[in-house]
Amino acid sequence: MKFIWLRRDCVGVKVPETVNTYCPKCNAHTEHKVSIYRKGKERALAIGARRHERELHGYGGQKYPIQRNKAKTTEKKTLVLTCSKCGRKLMREGVRLRKLEIVR
């Protein structure tokens, strides 16, 4: 399966559920399960969250401008490839797409 990353005018791309690609841990080409990367839950006790919360207390309100309108019409989709033999996860660089579909 070849990923065509050169075309920028892609509206929707269909990606197969499994891909045969190189695994650096196995040092061979193996079958990889494809999934879309999703951000994890933010920790409430992280230093940045605590600092931001402290800045909002008292008079003065928000310390930096909140972005109201989106500049981009698409999001970058990153693929996560999981090796079927060793379980190592590889990230494929994100591409701007309107829709990415994993085909069964």
Secondary structure, 3 states (H helix, E strand, C coil): CCCCCCCCCCCEEEEECEEEEEECCCCEEEEEEEEECCCCCCCCCCHHHHHHHHHHCCCCCCCCCCCCCCCCCCEEEEEEEEECCCCCEEEEEEEEECEEEEEC
